[in-house]
Every structure is written in structure tokens, then in C-alpha cells.
């Protein structure tokens, strides 16, 4: 049986299950709203729905704000980037959906089983290089924020980086009933860990097609 290439597996994970298809439908609708009503309060929803990868566009040398003769090309490139980010996020949902359908019921829960299940749950966050690289980015953003909190009188701007790195779940840190920097850092760290687990599941699914040689 021939091996399936990673791009094809990515596309399959993003389209062959209902959670991924539903997500892509929502993103598509939000992009339509962005084009039809660019001044609407929900016009920025595609950027949020496709986070965290889409937020990297702030450091790219092109985007909707580009002026001059390259404006159309820049906006088109930014839109393609947004859709690619949506495809990756949909594949993450697809990988998680496939894992849930293959999970079997085991022995009744005990303290030992709970610890083992927790280790199994968190393993995808550290047993592959994409997830480890992502966690390194999250850690760097948190270190920068905590250092800025001790150096700057107003570290609000520094908080943008961990929020961007752990989006969209990281935005929940704004809902904390405290302004403690340590509580904010802990909340965003947990969100980053959750994102790393999801990214790890995607990495495992993309490698699964390479585990069986062609026959």
C-alpha cells in the first residue's frame, strides 16, 4: 500500500470529519463577513478563529494595511496565509476527533490510573519536535512578560506576546478575576500546554502514514 504524503494527510484530517468541516465553515463565513462588512466589529473574527498561527501575520511584511501598487497582492497573500492557518487548525481538530473515536474504555479510575492517564494526556506536548518548539516559543514569551513586569512600570504591552502565542485559548486569561502577573502567566502557560497537546496529536497523525512501508 503506498504511503500517503503529509500534505494529503493534513488535508484529509481537515476535511473528512464533522468537527473540522464545521470549523472550516465558521471560518469561511467569518471571512465572507470580513469582505462584505470590513468595518463590522466581527471583521477581525477570522484572525481570532485561526489563531495562534494567523497572529504571526503581524510580523510579516505584508497584509491588509499595505499601501501602493502591491496592495492587492499583499491582501491576497494575507488571505491565503489566513486560510492555510485555518486548514492547520482544522487538521488539529480532525486529529483530536480521530483519537477520540479510537479511545477505548479501560479499568475503573484509581489514583495510579489517573496519574498514568495524565501522563498519557500530556505526552503529545513533549514527545515530538513541533510541540516542543511551540512550547519553547510560549516559554520565551512568558519569560519576556515576567521580566518586563519587574522592569517596566506598565507591562501591558509585554502581555501581548504570551496572549498571541497561546491564542485562542490564551484570550481566556483576560477573564481572570485578578490582575496578578503570576496568575496571568500561569493561565497562559496552561493554555499553551493545551495547544501543544493538540499540536502533538496532529504531528502523530501526520507521521502515522509513514509508519507502514509501501508493499
Secondary structure as the mmCIF struct_conf table of DSSP 4:
data_model
#
loop_
_struct_conf.conf_type_id
_struct_conf.id
_struct_conf.beg_label_comp_id
_struct_conf.beg_label_asym_id
_struct_conf.beg_label_seq_id
_struct_conf.end_label_comp_id
_struct_conf.end_label_asym_id
_struct_conf.end_label_seq_id
HELX_LH_PP_P HELX_LH_PP_P1 UNK A 2 UNK A 5
HELX_RH_AL_P HELX_RH_AL_P1 UNK A 6 UNK A 15
BEND BEND1 UNK A 16 UNK A 17
HELX_RH_AL_P HELX_RH_AL_P2 UNK A 18 UNK A 36
TURN_TY1_P TURN_TY1_P1 UNK A 38 UNK A 39
BEND BEND2 UNK A 40 UNK A 40
TURN_TY1_P TURN_TY1_P2 UNK A 41 UNK A 44
HELX_RH_AL_P HELX_RH_AL_P3 UNK A 45 UNK A 49
TURN_TY1_P TURN_TY1_P3 UNK A 50 UNK A 52
HELX_RH_3T_P HELX_RH_3T_P1 UNK A 53 UNK A 59
BEND BEND3 UNK A 60 UNK A 61
BEND BEND4 UNK A 63 UNK A 63
TURN_TY1_P TURN_TY1_P4 UNK A 64 UNK A 65
HELX_RH_3T_P HELX_RH_3T_P2 UNK A 68 UNK A 70
HELX_RH_AL_P HELX_RH_AL_P4 UNK A 71 UNK A 102
BEND BEND5 UNK A 107 UNK A 107
HELX_LH_PP_P HELX_LH_PP_P2 UNK A 108 UNK A 109
HELX_RH_AL_P HELX_RH_AL_P5 UNK A 111 UNK A 123
TURN_TY1_P TURN_TY1_P5 UNK A 124 UNK A 126
BEND BEND6 UNK A 127 UNK A 128
HELX_RH_AL_P HELX_RH_AL_P6 UNK A 129 UNK A 151
BEND BEND7 UNK A 153 UNK A 153
TURN_TY1_P TURN_TY1_P6 UNK A 155 UNK A 158
HELX_RH_AL_P HELX_RH_AL_P7 UNK A 159 UNK A 166
TURN_TY1_P TURN_TY1_P7 UNK A 167 UNK A 168
HELX_RH_3T_P HELX_RH_3T_P3 UNK A 169 UNK A 175
BEND BEND8 UNK A 177 UNK A 177
HELX_RH_AL_P HELX_RH_AL_P8 UNK A 181 UNK A 208
TURN_TY1_P TURN_TY1_P8 UNK A 209 UNK A 210
BEND BEND9 UNK A 211 UNK A 212
#
